[in-house]
Amino acid sequence: MRLGRIPWINCYPIYGAIDRGLVSVPAELVTGTAAELNDLLAAGELQVSVVSAVEYARNAAAYHLLPDLAITCDGPVHSVALFSRRPVAELDGCTVLLTASSRTSVLLLDLLCRHRWKVQPRFATARAEATDLAALAGLPHEAVLVIGDAALLLAAQSVYPVRVDLGLEWKRWTGLPFVFAVWAARREAPAAAAGAVHRRLLESRAWGLEHLDLLSREAAGATGVPEPVCREYLGDLDYALSYRHLAGLTDFFRRLAQDSLVPDGSLSFISAA
């Protein structure tokens, strides 16, 4: 079994005990960005992985979800934000740079622009790192979508006067939590092996949620983001996939399908651990 993981600090509570050898997972760990893991799971190079929620929607026939495991928020997410030089209501026709690292965040922004803010920006993929301010400054744009650790760092630099947290905007729009990432297994993966990986991930999560202060110190050292910011960030995230989370996920998928951005489909799970 090969298990995908994202190196960003939002995954520390899931993989922290595994990294420390406190929980043994029967799989080889493979690290990559969300977009890279999406492609590896789709190609069969991974059997289980954390992937963008949109990756599951696009390829649901090939995957089973792992129950009760996701990266979600019920309000601010902090690490998925639109940084803008003007209010979002004034972005009609303006250039908005997009990250190449996350498909879910890009489509969430697309929905918000179309249906909540009623604007039609010109989207362009940013090749520069979001934290490379000199490179970004050389690209003509009015706003940029930044995700992950880079969004936490950029928020502290006060370069853009407007910062819109996409998790919070979704909550205000729908009243529901937002699911950014899920853990999925390929349907042909041996059920017993996938179930064993799932159980170990849940064990590691339980340890991680009990040690958020420790993980926040580690995250601050790894990223340069102040420790209190890391602690608030990890504390505001939710790593479950409850009925409310599923309601938010299915509502997101429904809205995407109505705009023909993903196919209609249903959720499928491996057997509960």
N, C-alpha and C positions, 0 to 999 in steps of 0.2 A: 504494500500500500504506500502511496505517496500522498502527503497531506500538505496543502498550500497554506501559507501564512503571509500576512502583510507586515512589513517591518515597522509601521507607524505605531505610535504609542497607544492608539485606541485599541490595539490588540494585546497590550500588556496584561490586562486582567484575564485573558483567555489562555495565554501561553506562558505566563510567568512561572507557574509551578512546573510546567514541562521543561522550560529552559533551565530551571534549577535542579532538575532531576528528582523533584519531589513526586511527580506523576510521570509514569512511563507510558508513552503512547506507541502502539505497535505500527509505526509508519515512519517513513523518511520525510523529514520536513523540507519543503521547498519554499523559498522566500521570493516574493515578487510584488509589484504594484497590483492594485485591484484589476487593472486592465490586462496585465500579463497573466494573472491567475485565471481570469475569465477565459482567455485564449487557451491556456494549458489544460484547463478542465474540459473545454469544448473539444480539444484535440485528443482527449484520452490520455494525456501525459500525466494527469493527476487523477486519482480516484475519489478523493474528498478534498474540498477546499472552501475557504471563505471566498465568496464572489459578490460582485455587485448585485443588488436585487434585480436590476434590469437584465442581467445575464440569465438569471433563472427564468424570467418572463419570456425571454427570446428563445430559450432552449428547454422549456419545461418538460418536453417529451423525453429528454435525455437524462433528466435528473430527478432525484428525490431530495427533499429538504430534510435536514437534521432537526428534529423537534426541539423547541425551547432553547434555541441558540441563534443569536443575531446581534447586530450592532444597530441600536435604535436610539431614538430620543423622543421625549414627550414635551417638547418645547425647544429651547436653544440646544444646538449641537456644537456650537463654537468652532468646529473645524471644517465646516462647509459654508463658505460665505462669498457674497458678491461684494467686491470692493469697487466703489464708483466715485467718479468726480462730480456726479450730479445725482439728484433724487431719481429713483427708479422710474417714476412717472414721466421723466424727461428723457428716457433712453430710446425713444422711438427713432429708428433710423441710425442710431449710433453704433459704433463698433464695440462689441463685447468679446473679450478674449476668453476662451474656454480651456480648461485643463484636458490633457489627453489621458489622464490617469483614472478617471472615474466616469462611467457611462450613466450611472444612476443620477449623480449630481447634475450632469449636463441636461438630462431629460426633465429633472425636477425644475431646473431653471427655465427650461423651455415652456413647461406648463404654467409656471408662475407668470412669465412674461405674457403669454397668450391670454390666459383666462383670469388672472388676478390683477395684474397691473395694466393689461390691455395695451401693451407696447410690442413693437416688432423691431428688435435690434438686428444689426448685422453680426452674426456670430462668426468667429474665426478661431482656429485652434492655436494656442500659444505654444511655441516651441521652447521659449526661455523658461527657466525655473522661476516659479512665482516669487521666490525670495531674492532673486537677482534683480534688484530694483533698477540698476543701470540698464540691463537688457530690456526690462519691461518699459522703461522710460523711452527707449528707442523705437517702440512699437506704437503706432497710432491707435489709440483706444480711449474710450470713456469709462470702461469698467472691465474688471477681470474676475472670473470665477476661480477661487483658490480653495483647495481641499487639504485635509490632513495636517501634519505638523506645520507645514508652510503657512497655513491659514492662521494658526496660533501665533507664529512669529510675526507675520505681516500685521496682525491686529495690534501688536504692541508698538509698531513703528509709525503709526498715524500719518501715513503717506496719502491715503485717500480719505476725504471728509465723510463719505457715506459707507457704512458697512451693514450689509443685510444678511442676517443669519437665516439660511434656507430652512433649517429645522423649525425655527420659530415661525417663519412665514407659513409653512405648511400647517402648523398647529393652529395659527390664527385663521387660516382659510377653511380647514376641515374639522377642527376640533379633535383630531386623531393623532396618535403617535406616527412617526415616520421611520420606516425600516430602510436603512442605507445598504446593509450587507447581510447576507445569510450564509450559512454553511450548507453545502450541497454535496451529494454523492452521485456519481454516475450510476445509472440504473443497472448496468451490468457488473458493478462492483459486488464482490461477495457480501451478502447481507450480514453474516456473522462478523466479518472483518470491519465493515463500515460501522456496525453497531458497537464494536469494541472501541474504535476510534472515538465515536460519539460519547461513550461513557467516560473516557479519559478526558475529553475536552470539558465535559460538565464537571468532573472532579477538579480540573485545573481552574475552571472559572470560580468554583466555590472558594478555593484558596485565594485566588486573585481578589475577589470582592471583600475578603476579610483582611487584605493587606494593601489597601489602596494608598495608604500613607507611604509605605515602602516603595510601591511602584511609582508614585508621584515623584519621589526623590530621584529615583532611577531615571524617570522620564525627563526631569529637569536637567540632569547631567548629560543625557544623550542629545537633547535638542537645544538647550539654551533658553527654553521657555521657563519663566519663573515657576518655582515649585507650587505656590498657591494657585496659579493658573492651571497647572497640570492637575492638581487635586480637584479643583472645581470641575474641570473638563471630564476627568474620569468618573467623578461622582455623579455628573449629570447624564452620562450615557447609561443605557440599559442594555443588558446582554441577554435578555430573555425574548421569547416569541410567544407571548400570551394571546388570548383571544382579542384583546384590544390592539395589540401589535398586528395581528393578522387582519383585523378590520382595516387598519391603516394601509397595510400592504396591498390588500385586494382593492381598496379604493384607488390607490396609486396605479395599479395595473389596469383598472377599469378606465381611468381617465386617459392613460396612454393608449389603450386599445381604441377608445373613441376617436382619438386623433391618428389612428393607424400607425402608431409608433412601435407597438408590439402586437403579436397575435393574441387573440382570446385564448384563455387556457385556465386550468384549475391547478390548485396546489396539491402536491403529492409528497408524502413523508415516508421515510424509512420507519420500520417498527420502532416504537418507543423504547428507550433504554431501560 
